[in-house]
Amino acid sequence: MVMNYMGSKARLMPFVDALVLPHVRPGDVFGDLFAGTGSVAAHVVARRPGVRIIANDAEAYSARLCTGLLCCPRSPELSARLAALQSAARGGLPGEVATRWAPPRHRFFTLDNAARIDGALAGLRGWVASGEVPVDSPEHAYLLGVLMAACGRCVNACGMYSAYLKQWWPRALAPLDLRPLPLVCAGAGAGAAAAGAPPSTVLHGDACAAARAHVYDVVYLDPPFTRRQYGRCYWFLNWLADAARGDLGDIRDIGEAGETAGGVPTAYARSPWAGARPMCKNALAALVTALQGQVRRAVFFAYSSDGTLGEADIAEGLSPLGAVTQFVLPRRHLFRPHRGVDAGRARAAEEWLFRVDCQRGGGARPVAAGPTRVACTWDDLVR
Ligand SMILES: C[S@@+](CC[C@H](N)C(=O)[O-])C[C@H]1O[C@@H](n2cnc3c(N)ncnc32)[C@H](O)[C@@H]1O
C-alpha cells in the first residue's frame, strides 16, 4: 500500500484479481476514474502489461501521486534524486510547515519533522527553479508522492488531516522516512518494454469529464461512499502539491480563505459523491450518461453497504449501460478512522462490486429485470 487512505482498495486486490482482471486483455484501455492512491490502476498495469491506463481523480494530490506511480520510469538518476531529497529533508530548516502546522501553533507534525518536510520542499522547489526537475514531469510527481506518503506515516492524526491529536502518537515522533514508491511505469522494466506497453495517462478532474475524454474497454469506478469530503480530509496533500511547485501565491491563498481553530482550511472542493443521497443519485445518473457509448466491454462499480447509496439505487442507476451483476463480499478490513465510531455497523458491512456488461454504441437501454446478486467469500477469491 502506497499510503493509508480512506476507501483504499489496496487490501481488496483479491476482489480485483478474481472479478475484474479476467475482463482485461492486452491492448485494452482501462479507466480508473476515481483513482485515489492509484492502487487499482497500478495493480492492473503490473498484472496486465500492455494495457493502457487512464487514471483520473478530482483531487490534485491524487493526480500527482498517480502520475509518479504510473508514468515515472525507474532509473539510476531517479535513485540519486531520491537520495538528494532525503538529504535535503535531513538538513531542513523550519519554514512554512513548521510555522503553521507544528508546535506551538498546531500539532500535526513535530517541529523536527515539519523542518524535514520544509527541507524536502525547498529541495523540490530549488530543482524546479534550476530547471533540473520540471514541475510537470513524472519525476517531480514521483518525488512529491514519496514526500506525501512519508507525511502520512508521521502525521499526528488518525491517518487523515481533518484534525490532529492532542497527545503525540509514537509514529508521529519517528523521523520523516522518505521511502521509494513501487513504480509500475509502462516500459519501466524489460518485460514491459518488450511487450510494447503503451504509456499511462493521468487526468485531474471530475469523473464525467474523464468518461467523455476517452473510449475505454473496461472502466473501474470507486467513488466516495461516506459523507467525508476528500478535499477536507487530505487538504495538506493539496497544499504540498502547490508548495512543491514553488507557487507561493497558491500557498497564501489557503491562509486567506480561512482555517478552523485546528488549522484546517475551510475552503476545499466538495464532491457530490460525498453529499446526501439525492446528490449521490444525481452524480451517478450524470456519470452513467457520460459513459454512454464510451465503454466497449465492462464497467465495474465498487461501493460499500455502509455507504450513502443503497444497492437498489446503484443497480438501477447503472442499468442504462447494460446488464448488471452484483458481487457481495463480507467486509474484512476497516480503515483505521472508522474503527470504534462505526464498529457496530462495520461488523455486518459488505463490500459490493457491480459489473455491467456493456454494448458500445447503444443509447439508453431499458432497465433490466433486476441485478443478479452473487455472494462471495474470501476463500472463493483466493482459491
Ligand atoms: C474511495 S476513494 C478511491 C480509492 C482508490 N480506489 C484507492 O484504492 O486508492 C474515492 C476517490 O474519489 C475521488 N473523487 C471524489 N469525487 C470525485 C469526482 N467527482 N470525480 C473524480 N474523482 C472524485 C476522491 O478524491 C477519492 O480519491
The ligand as an ORCA input file, in Angstrom:
! r2SCAN-3c Opt
* xyz 0 1
  C     -12.829      5.510     -2.440
  S     -11.611      6.669     -2.990
  C     -10.779      5.771     -4.257
  C      -9.757      4.839     -3.682
  C      -8.839      4.211     -4.707
  N      -9.516      3.190     -5.493
  C      -7.633      3.619     -3.989
  O      -7.539      2.383     -3.880
  O      -6.809      4.380     -3.501
  C     -12.578      7.819     -3.888
  C     -11.796      8.851     -4.687
  O     -12.722      9.588     -5.497
  C     -12.231     10.895     -5.653
  N     -13.351     11.739     -6.107
  C     -14.348     12.301     -5.374
  N     -15.225     12.925     -6.179
  C     -14.786     12.756     -7.457
  C     -15.277     13.147     -8.743
  N     -16.413     13.847     -8.872
  N     -14.578     12.794     -9.829
  C     -13.409     12.097     -9.705
  N     -12.898     11.703     -8.528
  C     -13.578     12.013     -7.411
  C     -11.652     11.239     -4.275
  O     -10.716     12.280     -4.360
  C     -11.041      9.883     -3.871
  O      -9.669      9.835     -4.178
*
